[in-house]
Amino acid sequence: MITRERRKEYIRTGGSFCLNCGSGNISADRIESEGRKAWRAVVCYDCGSEWNDIFKLIEVDGIRLPENDPMVSGVNGSRRTV
């Protein structure tokens, strides 16, 4: 059984070791998504364990709007025309 503490450490370190045996000999597939969910399959080459890392949107960055955009940000992030 994988403890809550081990899961927290795995997430804190960015998924750098096997949740089962602790080995760093792991590999992750590319991130896949469907709707609002994103994940990647991970495998440990030492013990053979497999699991999915699950991702959550936490921030956006580098937003560029067209100069002639007829929309402006409104209250609470909604958009309204000017």
Buried (B, 14 or more C-beta within 10 A) or exposed (E): EEEEEBEEBBEEEEBEBBBBEEEEEBEEEEEEEEEEEBBBBBBBEEBEBEBEBEEEEEEEEEEEEEEEEEEEEEEEEEEEEE
